[in-house]
Amino acid sequence: MYQQQFYIIINILMAMDMFVTILCGYGAYSLSLEMTQDTLIMSWYDFVGIVLFMMFLNNFILGRFGFYSEKRFSNNWIMLKNLIIALTLSHVLLMTLAIMIGINPFPRSFVLPYFLFTMSSLMIIRLILHAYFDRRSLTPSNSRQILLVGSLSRIREIKEQLDKQPSWGHQISGYLDEGNDGALNDYKMKNMGKLSNFNNILKDYGIDEVVFVLPKDSTVELRPFIEKCHKLGVSIRIVPAMFDFKHPAMQGGHIQGIPTLSYQTGGIASASGFLYKRILDIIAGVGGLIILMLIYPVIAIAIKLDSPGNVIFKQVRVGQNNRRFNLYKFRTMIQDAELKKRELLTKSDMQGPIFKMENDPRITKVGKFLRKTSLDEFPQFINVLKGEMSLVGTRPPTPDEVEKYEDWHRRRISMKPGITGLWQVSGRNKISDFNKVVELDLKYIDNWSFWADIMIILKTVWVVLARKGAI
């Protein structure tokens, strides 16, 4: 996973650097034309050849100075220093080549602005990207939460390498010391206690991945912990220490050269899959937000005229791996609907820890129309843009529902919840057994593909237009 994310990030960076090199070349050429009044500027063909040459030369030299390496620079000052040296070298080579092949004129009014434009642009891009990834890694909704399990010495080593590992956002939630040998106070990691608390830690801290870094002489039997991760939908990664565990779904990888065995529990197993899904979410989120802004005044007036209360209904829901977030919808029920829900729990049409009632007396007249047309769902595009939900996923449950889950039910929240999903387009009004709902969700998770999401979206549009049930 990390290696795939690294390759995607580096490919994007290389493409951006090439584009910036071309754009800055055009900027410097235009400025040189203005400064020299067309008298001391090179020909157009010389300019095109220089820009194409610099496009490849800059990428080559930046690569040699570690800008496309799997290891991040220890700080921004070192990164900026290396960038200045690399670009200075490339422009010195450019001037040397221009003299050797006889490009004349080759004015300083072009070379100096070209150097300054390129250097400042690449600096800004690097600083913005570093700030973005550092900030993203601190937001639980967008970062991969990691639990380290093993001996202190090996935990320390893998922590140092994970800190250098480029990714779209990962954060070490804490560690479990299998030997209870002390604490890692100098590494700012939370000691989460003993291995006996493993099950509760996975459920309570929103863990996405467990990295086992056990020593060679460890007496810990990994199989129960691996089976528990599999049951809860938590991915695992094993740093081998003469450990032979064969599993058909195990994949080899590495973190900064440290070999690992990883097991993805269904769902999105590749970095490209995450990228495509997130791009789709952003595009859909922006489109949905625009529609929301257009329809909000009309729906808000209708809701207010129909019944007292807020226009937007906000409720705590459970997201990926037990993350809590506020879900937004247009209010479709009376103001004290949550209080009256307790009186209706025995009348639920669903079997299991989920409440659904076909003729719910709490729904208002406007609410019935909003639900039938699925217009009440549009505020959820805010959740999608925030990264708390996806366009396609599983239904986001309430905390009281999750408390009643069996372990195998919990794997349905191992992916981000969605506005729509397989259950919603599979005749959900005809399903009354919660276990069947979970089976559909797990089918979606285990067989996820980008094209499957597209098909669910198309089916969702058909269901809404045909008015076969609210999404």
C-alpha positions in Angstrom: 0.0 0.0 0.0 2.7 2.5 1.0 4.8 1.7 -2.0 1.9 2.1 -4.3 1.0 5.5 -2.7 4.6 6.5 -3.1 4.7 5.7 -6.8 1.5 7.7 -7.4 2.7 10.7 -5.4 6.1 10.7 -7.2 4.5 10.4 -10.7 2.3 13.4 -9.9 5.2 15.3 -8.6 7.3 14.6 -11.7 4.5 15.7 -13.9 4.0 18.9 -11.9 7.7 19.7 -12.0 7.8 19.2 -15.8 4.7 21.4 -16.2 6.2 24.1 -14.0 9.5 24.0 -15.9 7.6 24.7 -19.2 5.4 27.3 -17.7 8.3 29.2 -16.1 10.2 29.1 -19.4 7.3 30.8 -21.2 7.1 33.4 -18.4 10.8 34.1 -18.6 10.7 34.3 -22.4 7.8 36.7 -22.4 9.6 38.9 -19.8 12.8 38.9 -21.8 10.8 40.0 -24.9 9.4 43.0 -22.9 12.8 43.9 -21.5 14.8 43.7 -24.7 12.2 44.9 -27.2 12.9 41.8 -29.4 16.5 42.8 -30.1 18.5 40.4 -28.0 16.3 37.4 -27.6 16.9 33.9 -28.9 14.8 32.5 -31.7 11.6 30.6 -31.0 13.1 27.3 -32.0 16.0 27.7 -29.7 13.6 28.6 -26.9 11.5 25.5 -27.4 14.6 23.3 -27.5 15.9 24.8 -24.3 12.6 24.4 -22.4 12.2 20.7 -23.5 15.9 20.1 -22.5 15.3 21.7 -19.1 12.1 19.8 -18.5 14.0 16.5 -18.5 17.3 17.9 -17.0 15.5 19.3 -14.0 13.6 16.0 -13.3 16.9 14.1 -13.6 18.9 16.3 -11.3 16.0 16.6 -8.8 15.8 12.8 -8.7 19.6 12.6 -8.0 19.1 15.1 -5.1 16.5 12.9 -3.5 13.3 14.7 -4.5 11.8 11.5 -5.9 13.0 9.2 -3.1 10.9 7.2 -0.7 12.5 9.0 2.1 11.3 12.5 3.0 13.8 15.3 3.9 14.2 15.6 7.7 13.0 19.2 7.5 12.1 22.0 5.0 15.4 23.8 5.3 17.3 20.8 4.0 14.8 20.4 1.3 15.0 24.0 0.2 18.8 23.9 0.3 18.9 20.8 -1.9 16.4 22.4 -4.3 18.5 25.6 -4.7 21.7 23.5 -5.3 19.9 21.2 -7.8 18.4 24.1 -9.8 21.6 26.1 -9.8 23.4 23.0 -11.2 20.8 22.5 -13.9 20.9 26.2 -15.1 24.7 26.2 -15.0 24.6 23.1 -17.3 22.1 24.9 -19.5 24.4 27.9 -19.9 27.3 25.6 -20.6 25.4 23.8 -23.3 24.2 27.1 -24.9 27.7 28.3 -25.2 29.0 24.9 -26.6 26.3 24.6 -29.3 26.4 28.4 -30.1 23.0 29.6 -29.1 23.3 33.4 -29.8 21.9 35.5 -28.4 21.4 33.9 -25.1 20.5 36.8 -22.8 20.7 37.1 -19.1 17.3 38.7 -19.2 16.0 35.1 -19.9 18.3 33.0 -17.9 18.0 34.8 -14.5 14.2 35.1 -14.5 13.9 31.4 -15.7 16.0 30.3 -12.7 14.1 32.5 -10.2 10.7 31.6 -11.5 11.4 27.9 -11.5 13.0 27.9 -8.0 10.3 29.9 -6.4 7.5 27.8 -8.0 9.0 24.5 -7.1 9.6 25.8 -3.5 6.0 26.8 -3.1 4.7 23.5 -4.5 7.0 21.5 -2.2 6.1 23.6 0.9 2.3 23.4 0.1 2.4 19.6 -0.5 4.4 19.0 2.7 2.1 21.2 4.7 -0.9 19.4 3.2 0.3 15.9 3.9 1.4 16.9 7.4 -1.9 18.5 8.2 -3.9 15.6 6.5 -2.0 13.1 8.7 -3.4 14.8 11.8 -7.0 14.4 10.8 -8.5 11.0 11.8 -11.0 11.1 8.9 -8.3 11.3 6.3 -5.4 9.4 7.8 -4.7 5.8 8.3 -4.6 5.0 12.1 -1.8 2.5 12.9 -1.3 0.4 16.0 2.2 -1.0 16.6 2.6 -4.3 18.5 5.9 -5.8 19.5 9.1 -5.2 21.5 10.1 -1.6 22.3 13.3 -1.8 20.2 11.5 -2.9 17.1 8.6 -0.5 17.7 11.1 2.3 17.9 12.7 1.3 14.6 9.5 0.9 12.6 8.2 4.2 14.0 11.3 6.0 12.8 10.8 4.6 9.3 7.0 5.3 9.2 7.8 8.9 10.0 9.9 9.1 6.8 7.4 7.2 4.7 5.5 9.3 2.1 1.8 8.5 2.0 -1.6 10.2 1.7 -1.7 10.4 5.5 -0.9 7.9 8.2 -0.7 8.4 11.9 0.5 6.1 14.7 -2.3 5.9 17.3 -0.1 4.1 19.8 1.7 0.8 20.6 1.4 -2.3 22.7 4.6 -3.6 24.2 4.4 -7.4 24.2 7.2 -7.6 26.9 5.9 -4.7 29.1 9.4 -3.5 29.3 8.7 0.2 29.8 7.7 3.2 27.7 8.9 5.2 24.7 8.6 8.7 26.2 10.9 10.3 23.7 8.8 9.2 20.7 5.5 10.8 21.6 3.5 7.6 21.2 0.7 6.5 23.4 1.2 3.3 25.4 -2.1 1.6 25.0 -1.5 -1.0 27.7 -1.2 -4.8 27.4 -2.0 -7.3 24.7 -5.0 -8.5 26.7 -6.7 -5.2 25.7 -6.1 -5.7 22.0 -9.8 -6.3 21.1 -11.1 -3.2 22.9 -8.3 -1.0 21.5 -9.3 -2.0 17.9 -12.9 -1.1 18.6 -12.4 2.1 20.7 -9.5 3.9 18.9 -10.6 3.6 15.2 -7.6 1.5 14.2 -7.2 0.9 10.5 -4.0 -1.2 10.5 -2.0 -3.2 13.0 1.7 -3.6 12.4 3.3 -6.6 14.2 7.0 -6.0 14.9 7.6 -9.0 17.2 11.1 -10.1 18.0 12.6 -13.5 17.0 12.2 -14.9 20.5 8.6 -13.8 21.0 6.2 -16.3 22.5 3.2 -14.5 21.3 0.8 -16.6 19.2 -0.2 -14.3 16.3 -3.0 -16.3 14.9 -5.7 -15.2 17.3 -4.8 -11.5 16.8 -4.8 -11.9 13.0 -8.2 -13.7 13.1 -9.6 -10.9 15.3 -8.3 -8.3 12.8 -9.9 -10.2 10.0 -13.2 -10.5 11.7 -13.3 -6.7 12.5 -12.1 -5.6 9.1 -8.7 -4.2 10.3 -5.7 -4.7 8.0 -2.5 -6.2 9.3 1.1 -5.8 8.4 3.8 -8.2 9.8 7.5 -7.3 9.9 9.0 -10.8 9.6 11.3 -12.0 12.4 11.9 -15.6 11.3 8.1 -15.8 11.2 6.4 -18.2 8.7 2.7 -17.5 8.3 1.3 -18.5 5.0 -1.9 -17.0 3.9 -3.3 -16.8 0.4 -4.1 -13.1 0.9 -0.8 -12.1 2.3 1.3 -9.7 0.2 4.9 -8.8 0.4 5.9 -5.2 0.7 8.3 -3.0 2.6 8.5 0.2 4.7 11.8 2.0 4.0 13.5 -1.3 3.1 12.0 -3.3 6.0 10.2 -6.3 4.6 6.6 -6.8 5.6 3.7 -9.2 5.0 0.4 -7.5 4.8 -3.2 -8.7 4.6 -5.9 -6.5 3.2 -9.3 -7.5 4.5 -11.2 -6.9 1.3 -12.3 -3.5 0.1 -9.8 -1.1 -1.5 -6.5 -3.0 -1.6 -4.6 -0.6 -3.9 -3.5 3.0 -3.6 -4.8 3.7 -7.1 -8.2 2.5 -6.0 -8.2 5.0 -3.1 -7.2 7.7 -5.5 -9.9 7.0 -8.0 -12.6 6.7 -5.4 -11.5 10.0 -3.7 -11.4 11.8 -7.0 -15.0 10.6 -7.7 -16.0 11.7 -4.2 -14.6 15.2 -4.7 -16.2 15.6 -8.1 -19.5 14.4 -6.9 -19.2 16.4 -3.6 -18.6 19.6 -5.5 -21.5 18.9 -7.8 -23.8 17.9 -5.0 -22.9 21.0 -3.0 -23.8 23.2 -5.9 -27.2 21.6 -6.2 -27.6 21.8 -2.4 -27.0 25.6 -2.6 -29.6 25.9 -5.3 -32.4 23.9 -3.7 -31.7 24.9 -0.1 -33.9 28.1 0.0 -37.0 26.3 -1.4 -36.6 23.2 0.8 -35.8 25.3 3.9 -39.0 27.4 3.5 -41.1 24.2 3.0 -39.6 22.6 6.1 -40.2 25.7 8.2 -43.8 26.1 7.0 -44.6 22.4 7.6 -43.2 22.1 11.2 -41.1 23.9 13.8 -37.4 23.1 14.1 -34.1 23.3 12.4 -33.8 22.9 8.6 -30.7 20.7 8.8 -30.8 17.6 11.0 -27.5 16.7 12.6 -26.8 13.3 14.1 -23.8 11.5 15.4 -23.0 8.5 13.2 -20.2 5.9 13.2 -17.9 6.0 10.2 -14.9 4.0 9.1 -13.5 1.8 11.9 -15.6 3.4 14.6 -14.8 7.1 13.8 -17.6 9.4 15.0 -18.8 12.2 12.9 -21.9 14.5 12.5 -24.1 13.4 9.6 -26.2 16.2 7.9 -29.6 15.7 6.3 -32.6 17.9 5.6 -34.9 17.4 8.6 -37.8 15.1 7.6 -39.2 14.4 11.1 -40.8 16.3 13.9 -38.6 18.3 16.3 -38.4 15.7 19.1 -38.2 12.6 16.9 -35.2 11.1 18.7 -37.1 11.1 22.0 -40.1 9.5 20.5 -38.0 6.8 18.8 -37.7 5.0 22.1 -41.5 4.4 22.1 -41.4 2.9 18.6 -38.4 0.6 19.0 -40.7 -2.5 19.4 -42.5 -1.6 16.1 -39.3 -1.7 13.9 -39.7 -3.5 10.6 -36.1 -4.7 10.8 -34.7 -7.7 12.7 -31.5 -6.8 14.5 -29.7 -3.7 15.7 -31.2 -1.2 13.3 -34.5 0.7 13.4 -36.6 1.1 10.3 -40.4 1.7 10.2 -42.3 2.0 6.9 -45.1 4.2 8.3 -43.1 6.1 10.8 -45.5 8.6 12.5 -42.6 11.0 13.2 -42.1 11.9 9.5 -43.7 15.2 8.4 -45.6 15.8 5.2 -42.7 17.6 3.6 -40.4 14.9 5.0 -42.3 12.2 3.1 -41.7 14.0 -0.1 -38.0 14.7 0.6 -37.5 11.0 1.4 -39.4 9.7 -1.6 -37.3 11.9 -3.9 -34.1 11.5 -1.8 -33.7 15.2 -1.6 -33.1 14.9 2.1 -29.7 13.3 1.4 -28.1 16.3 -0.3 -26.5 17.8 2.8 -24.5 14.6 3.1 -22.3 15.9 0.2 -20.8 18.1 2.9 -19.7 14.9 4.7 -18.3 13.6 1.5 -16.2 16.7 0.9 -14.9 16.5 4.5 -13.7 13.0 3.9 -16.1 11.5 6.5 -18.2 9.7 4.0 -18.0 8.5 0.4 -20.4 8.7 -2.5 -20.8 4.9 -2.4 -20.3 2.8 0.6 -22.2 1.2 3.5 -25.0 2.8 5.5 -23.6 4.9 8.4 -25.0 3.4 11.7 -25.7 5.2 14.9 -23.5 4.5 18.0 -26.3 2.7 19.8 -26.6 0.3 16.8 -22.9 -0.4 16.8 -22.9 -1.3 20.5 -25.3 -4.2 19.7 -23.1 -5.5 16.8 -21.6 -8.9 16.8 -17.9 -9.0 15.8 -18.6 -10.0 12.3 -21.1 -7.2 11.9 -18.3 -4.7 12.6 -16.5 -5.4 9.3 -19.3 -3.5 7.6 -17.8 -0.3 9.1 -14.2 -1.1 7.9 -14.9 1.2 4.9 -16.2 4.7 4.7 -20.0 4.9 4.8 -21.7 6.1 1.7 -24.7 8.2 0.6 -25.7 5.2 -1.5 -24.6 1.6 -1.7 -25.4 -2.0 -2.7 -28.1 -2.4 -0.1 -29.9 0.8 -1.2 -30.1 -0.3 -4.8 -30.9 -4.0 -4.0 -34.5 -3.5 -2.9 -33.8 -2.4 0.7 -37.5 -2.0 1.4 -38.0 -5.7 1.0 -35.1 -6.7 3.4 -36.2 -7.0 7.0 -33.2 -9.0 8.4 -30.2 -7.0 9.5 -27.9 -10.0 8.8 -28.9 -9.8 5.1 -28.0 -6.1 5.1 -24.6 -6.9 6.5 -24.1 -9.7 3.9 -24.8 -7.2 1.2 -22.4 -4.7 2.7 -19.6 -7.3 3.0 -20.3 -8.4 -0.5 -19.6 -4.8 -1.6 -16.5 -4.5 0.5 -15.0 -7.9 -0.6 -15.7 -7.3 -4.2 -15.0 -3.6 -4.4 -14.0 -2.1 -7.7 -14.2 1.4 -9.2 -16.5 0.2 -11.9 -18.8 -1.4 -9.3 -19.2 2.0 -7.7 -20.1 3.5 -11.1 -22.7 0.9 -11.6 -24.2 1.5 -8.1 -24.3 5.2 -8.9 -26.2 4.6 -12.2 -28.6 2.2 -10.4 -29.1 4.8 -7.7 -30.2 7.4 -10.3 -32.6 4.8 -11.8 -34.1 3.9 -8.4 -34.6 7.6 -7.6 -36.1 8.5 -11.0 -38.3 5.4 -10.9 -39.3 6.2 -7.3 -38.7 2.7 -6.2 -37.7 3.7 -2.6 -35.6 6.3 -1.0 -31.9 6.1 -1.1 
